[in-house]
């Protein structure tokens, strides 16, 4: 089978199709991921795995306020129902949010290396006015990627932990999918010459 053939559903090469491991998770909190453009074709990016499993997930690619205008508009309409998962001096621990606060209907995450995510945060000052959370005691990351700090969770792990805290969702299928994807990537890395370290161009995403 040619390595150039891709599964129409998960869009990984057919030789490493992950569809049989995908379990749909009916998350009630809408996740909105602001994805830095440099992440789109990174093979180790975990966002696609999230998209395969979660029923309520929106991915918006960009960097500047113009890129995220539709999201900003959505947030302005109901700021009390939207929160941002991004650590900053004003953020509260999500672990302590359940009893004392109204839970958000939508949670915004930023997908990128630490530096790229920080850039999105800095440029998009409209995010600063929203309720912000950080993860105080996340599980140790099972994810290996050089571009991230060692303690930093993957976007999948951050989303999974947040959903576990917000709505007690059992996110084991997400972690298992990430583990399997990582196992296959490292197996391929050991066996082949590192070809296909980037993914094919993604299909255009659904509009807002
Ligand atoms: Zn597949």
Boltz pocket constraint, residues with backbone or C-beta under 6 A from the ligand:
constraints:
  - pocket:
      binder: B
      contacts: [[A, 7], [A, 8], [A, 9], [A, 10], [A, 11], [A, 12], [A, 17], [A, 18], [A, 19], [A, 20]]
      max_distance: 6.0
